[in-house]
Amino acid sequence: MFLPEIRIRAKCSLIICLLSVSLLSSCAHPERTGEIYDPYEKSNRARHERTKQSDQGMIGPVAQAYGKTPEFLRTTVTNFSDYLALYPMVGNNILQFDLAGAAQNSTRLLVNTTFGLAGLFDVASDMGIYEDSTGFGDTLAVWGVGEGAYLEAPFLGPTTQRDAVGGVVDLATNPMFYYDGGRYAAVGLLALLGAKLDKRFRYSGSVDQLFNESADSYVQTRMMYLQNRRYELGQEVAPSADGCTNGYADPYADPYADPSASTGSCDTE
C-alpha cells in the first residue's frame, strides 16, 4: 500500500531536481551591483497582468472575506503556518553555517511546540524569541549562486530564478508533507494559504494602490521586490528613480510595501 506513495515522492523529487538544475544553470549570469536583469520582460509583463486580473477578480475579494473572520482565528492559522516554516528554516540555518540562527529558531520551535500547542500560539514571541527568517533562496545566495533573471510567477508575484528554486524547495520541505505518511499535507497547504490571504488583507491598501494607481505597476513591483530582497541579503540596492544611491529600500518582508514610501534618501540642505 505504500508503493504508490513512494513512487509519487520519487517523481516529485525528480521534478524538483530537474527544475533546480534548469533554473540554477540560468543563474550564472554575471551580476553587477544594482543591476536589474530582466530578459523575460515581455512574458513577465503578461503574467503580471494576469496576476492583477486574478487579484482584482478573485484573490482580493477572497482576502477581504477572509479578513471578516475573527482575528483570533486568522492569527492562529498564521501562527501554525509560521511554525511549520521553522523546520526548514533550521535546516537552512545549518546549511548556511549560521549556528546562532539555528539555535534561535530551534529554541523558538521547541517553545512553541511545547507551550504553544504545536504552534497554534506564538508563546516564543511573547518571551522575546523571534524568528530568524531564512529560506533555501538565502542558502543559495550564501553559497554564491547568483539571483538570475527576474521572474513573475503565475498568481504568486515577483521572484528571481534563484528564489524560485528556493521557494520550491521550501514548499517541498514542509513537514506536513511527511508527517504520518503525508496524510495531512493539505493541512499545511491550507495553513499557508490562510497566512497568504491574511497578509493580502493586511496589505490591501498598498496592493490596491500599487496595482491601480502606479504609472507602471510592473516596474514598480520589480523595483520594490529586488530592492527589498537585496536589502534582506545585505546587498546594495539599485539607485532610486531620482538617482539616490545612499539609502536602502524599506525592509518590509512583503514585496508589496506602500509604493508611495521612499525607497532611498538623499542628503538635502
N, C-alpha and C positions, 0 to 999 in steps of 0.2 A: 504493500500500500504506500510505501514511502518512495518507490522508484519514480513515479511521475513527478513528485515533489523535487527529487534530486535532479531530474532532467531539467525541470523548469529553472532551478537555481543555476545549473551549469550553463544553460542558454543565456540567462541574464548576465552571468559573469563574463561570458564570451562577448556579449554585446557591449558591456561596459568596457572591456579591454580593447575591443576594436575601435570603439568611439574615442577612447582615451588616446590610443596611439595615433589615430587620424587627426584629432584636434591638436594634440601636443606637437605633432610634426609641423603644424601650421604656426606654432608659437615661436618658431625660430627667427621670425622677423626681427632684425636688429632695432632696438628701441633707443630713442633719444629722449631726454628729459622733457616733459611737457608735450610730447608728440601725440597726435590723435591718428591712429591707424585704422582707417575705415574703408577697406577695399570693397566691401559689400553694401555700400550705402544704398544703392538702388533697391535691393531686396530687403534691406533693413528698414527702409522707409515704408515699403509696402506692408511689412509685418507690424510696424509701429502704427500705421493707420488702422489695421485690423484690430490691434490691441486697444486703440482708442474707441473703436466702434463697439467692441465687446465690453469694454469698461462702461461705456455710456448706456449700452443696451441691457447688460446683464450683471457684470461684476459690481458696478457701483450701486445699483438698486438692491442687489442681494446683500451687499455690505451694510447699506442703510437699514435694511430689515433686520439683519443680524445685530446691528447696533441698538435695536429696540429691546433686545433680550436683556435680562438682568445683568448688570455689570459684574456681579459676583460670578455668574456662570461663565461669562466671557473671560474673566481673569483666570478662572480655574482651568479652562481649556488651554489658554495661552501658557499658563504655568506648566501644564503637563507637556505641551509641545516643546517648551524650552528645556524641560527636564530630560526629555528623550534626546535632545540635541547635545546634551552634556556628554553622553557616552562617546560619540565620535570626536567631540572636542578634546577629550582627554587623550585619545589616540593621536590626534593631530599635534597636541602639545608635545607628546613624546617624540613623534616623528620630526618635530622642529627642534628637538633638544631643549625645549622650554620647560625645565623641571619645575620652576616656580609656578608657571601657568598650570602645569599638570597637577601640582599639589593643590592649588587653589580650586580648580574645577573638580578634582576628586573629593576635596573636603565639602564643597557645595553639594556634590552628588550624594555623598554619604548623609549629610544633614537632611536634605530634602527627601531622601529615601526613607530615613528613619523617623523623622519628626514631621515631615510634610506629606505623609500618606502617599508615597511613591510619586512625589512631585506635584500633587494637586494643590499644595500650599507652598508658597515660597518662604519658608522659615529662614533659609540661609541669608536672604537679603535683609531680613529683619535683624540678623546677627552681624550684618556688615560683611558678609561673604558673598561677593558679587561674581558674576560670570566673567571669565577671561575669554571673550568671544573669539573664535577662530574657526577655520574650516580647511578642507583639503585644498581649496584655492590658495589660501595663505601658505600652506605647506609647500605647494608647488613653487610659490614665489620665493620662499626661503631656500628652496633647492636650486634656485636660479633659473627657473622656467619663465620665459617672457610672457607678458599678458596676451600677446597675439592680437588678432583683429577684434574690433568692437562688434558686438552682435546684438540684435533684438530678438530674443527668444519668443516664439509664439505664445501669447497670453501671459507671459511671465515678465516681459520687460527687458531692461538693459543688462548686459553682461559682457564678458570677453571670452575668447576661446579658452583661456586658462581657467576662468571661473566657471565656465560651462562644464568643463570636466570636473572641477571641484564640486559643483552642485550635484552632478550625477552621483559621484562617489559618496557625498554626504547623505544623499537620499537613500542610497543603497545600503548604507551602514546604520540606518535607523534600527534600533534594537527590536522594535515590534515586528520587523520582518523575519526575525529568527526566534523570538520567544514562542515556546510551545509549538514549534514547527511552522511558525508563520501564520498561525490561525488568527492572530489579532493584528495583522498588518493593516487592515482597514482602519483600526482604531488610531494607529499612528498617523495615517494619511488624513483622517478626519480632524485630528487634533491640529495638524499642520495647516489644513485648510481653514479651520476656525481661527487660528492665530493670524493667518494672512488676511482674512476678512476683517478681523478686529483692527489690524494695522491700517487696512484700506479705509475703514470707518473713521479711525482717529486722525488720519491724514487727509480726509475727504476734501477739506477746503484747499489744501495745497495741490492735491492731484487735479481737482477740477480746474483750478487756476492755471496749472501747467498745461493741461490739455486744451482748454478753451480760450485762454487769454494770451498765450505766448505767440509771438510772431512766427516762430518755427519751433513747435514743441519737440520735434525730433532732435534738433541741435541742442536745445535746452536740456533735454533729458540726457543726451550723450555727455554733455559738458558736466552736468551735476554728478552723474554716475561715476565718470572717470576721475573727477576731482575728489569726490568722497572716498572712492575706493583706494586711490593712491595715497590719500591722507591716512587712511586706516593702516596702510602698509608702510607708512613712514617715508613715502617718496615725495618728491616735489610735484607740484601740480602745474597744469598748463596756465599760461597767462590769461587773465580775465579779458573781457571784451574791451576794456579801456586801457589794456596794456600793462596793468599792475601785475607784478610777479612776486611781491613781498608778503603775500598772505596765502593761507591755506583755505580750502573750501570748508564750509561749515560741517563739522564732523558728525552729522546725523547718520545713524545707521540706515535710515530709509533713503533710497535714491531719489524719492520724490519730495525732497525738502522744499520749503517755500521758495519758489523761483524768484520772488522779489527780494529775498535776503541777499546780502552781499556775499560774494564768494572770495573776496580778497580785499585788500586795503592798500591805499597809497598814502604816504605821509603828506599832509597838507598843512600849509601855514595858517 
